[in-house]
Amino acid sequence: LKGKKVGISSFGGSSDTATRTALRKQGLNPDSDVTIVPTGSSSNRIAALRSGSIQAGMSQPPESVTLQKDGFRPLLDLAKLKLPAANTVLAVRKSWASSHHSEVQAYVDSLVQSLARERKDKEFTWNVLAKWQKLKDRSALDTTYAFYMNEVFQTYPYPRAAQFADAVQVGQKKNSKLAGFNVSGALDDSYVQNAANRKLG
C-alpha cells in the first residue's frame, strides 16, 4: 500500500481512526506512507474502490462480502484483533442526563434489550437485515449476522476509556486540546450497569 490512496469517510471519523490503526498494524505510517482520501459515505468509498480512484479502504459486512466475491481481498481483519474500539456512541450533556435520568435509562434499556433480541431471535434479525440492508444473498446475511454478533456487539455495552484511545490519538493531531484529555471523566457506565443488574440482556 505504500504510496497508494486509502479511502475514509471523513477526517476524525471512525473510519479514519480504524484506517490509521490498521495501517500502523501493517507497519505503515498513515501520515507519510499513504495518501488518505475522504470520500464521504461508506458506499462512496466502495464505489471509489471499484473505480480504482483509491486502492484500499475499510469495509464491513455486508459490503465486504460483496467485495470479496468481486475479487477484492482483505489485508487485515481488525475485528479479529479484538482491539478496544468505539464506533457509534450515545452522547449527551451531563446536566441533561442528570435531569432526564429516567429517559436515558429507558433508552439504554432499549439498546440492551434489542441486542438480546438479536441474539435470541436469529430469524427476526435476518429479516431486519434483509429489509434495511436490501440483502437477498443468504450467505451475506449469515456473514453479517455472525460478524456483528460475534465480533462487534456486546451483551452489555459498557463504555470504557480504552475504547477511545485510538480516537484521541488521531484527534489530537488536529486539536491539541485533546492531548491529555481524561476520557474516563466523560463516561458513565451506570446506566448499562443498571440494565445488567436487572438482567435485561
N, C-alpha and C positions, 0 to 999 in steps of 0.2 A: 504493500500500500504506500510505501514511501514515495512522495512526490505526487500522489493521487488526490482526487477530490472526494471528500466524505460528507454525506448529507445529514443534516439535522433539521428539526422543525424550526427552532429559534434559539438564539444565543441565551444561555441561562436557564433554558427549559430542561425537562427531564431527559429528553433525547440527547441534548448537548452534554449533560453530566454523564450519562451512560456511555456515550460515544468516547468521551475523553478517558473514562475509566477503562473501557475496552482497549483503546489504543495503547494506554500505558501498560496494560497487561500483555500486550503484544510487543512490548519493548520500543514503542514509538512515542515521540514527543508530539502531543496534539497541537502544540503551538508552532512547531517548526518543520516537522516531518510530513505533514499533510496540509491540505487546504480545506478548512471546514466551511461548508456552504449551507446557509439556512434556506430551506425550500418551502417552509410553511407547514402544511399538514403532512401527516404520515403518508396519505395517498399521493401527495405531490412528490414525496421522497421516493416512493415506489416507482412512480412514473419517471422520475429523473434517473433512477437506476436502469430502468428498461430502455430509456433513450440513450444512455451512455453519457449523459451530462455530468453524472457523478459515478464513481467507481465502487462506492461502498456506502452503507447506511444501516442503521438499526432497524430491525423489524421483529415482529412477534406474531404468534398465531392470531388469526388465520392467514395473514398476508405472507408470513414466512413459509407456510406450507405451499402456497401457490408459487412463490418464487423458486423454491427448490424443485418443484415439478417442471418449472420452465428452464432449469439448468443452472440457476444461481446456487452457490454453496456457502454454508455458514463458515466463518473464520473463527468465531468464538461464541460460546453459549454462556452469557453472563449469568443467567438464571441458575445454571448448574453449579456455579461457583459459590452460590449461597451468600453473596456479599450483602451486608445490610444496606438497604436502599428504600427510599420512599418515592412514590410516583404521585398519585392523587391523594390529597390530604384535605381534611376539614379544618379550616382556619377561621376563627372568629376573635374579636377583641375580648380580652379577659373580663372587662367590665360588662360586656354584653352577655357573656356566658354566665357570669355571676348573677345577673338579674333575670336570666332566662334559663336557669338550671334545668328545669323540667323539659323544656323544649330541646335543649342539647342532648339530654339523656335519652329522650324519646327517639331522636334522630340516630344516635349511636346504637341504641337498641335495635332499630330497624335494620341497620347495616349488619349487625351481628346475626340477627335472625335471617336476613337474606343470605348470608354466607352459609348458614346452617342448612337452609332450604336447598341451596345449590348443591351441597354435598349429598344430602339425603335423597333428593329427587332428581336423578340424572336426566331422565327423560324430559322433565319440565325444563331443566336448564338447557338441554339440547334444543328444544323448541324455541326458547327465547333467543338463543344464539343464532339459530337458523333464521329467525324473523328479522332481528336487528342487524346482523352481520350479512344478511342476504346469502346465507350458505346453503348449498344443496348437496355438497360433497360430504358424505358421512365420515370419511377418513379425516377431513379437515375439521369437522365437528369434534371427533374423538380427540384429535391432537390439541385443539383449542381448549377443550374441557380439561384434559389432563394437565396442560401447561398451567392454567390458572389455578386448578385445584391442588396440584402437587408442588408447583414452583413459586406461585405468587401469593395466593390468598392464605391468610391465617385464620384459625377458628376465632381467635380474639386478637384483633389488630392493634396491639399496644404500640403507641408511638415511642420510639427510642432515639436518643441523641445520635447513636452510631449510624442510624439510617440517613442522616442529613450531612454526614461528614464530607462526602464527595461533593455535594451541592455547595456547601460552604467553601470548600477549597476552590471550586470553579468560580463561584460567585465573587469571592474576594479579589479576584484579578480585575474585575470590573468595578467593584465597590469596596474600597479599602475599609469601610465601616464594618464589614463582615469579619475582618481579622480579629480573632479572639472572641467572636460572638458566642455567648453562652446559650447554646441550643436548648439545653435542659430546662432553662428558665421559661422557655416559650411552649413547653409541652405539658400536657395534663392527661395522665392515663387513668384518672379516677373514674371517668365515665365508662371506659372499657372494663375496668376492674369491677365496677358496679354491675355491669351486664354479666360478667363472669361469675360474680358471687351469686347471681340469680340463675346461673346455668342456662342462659339464653342460647348459647351455642351448642 
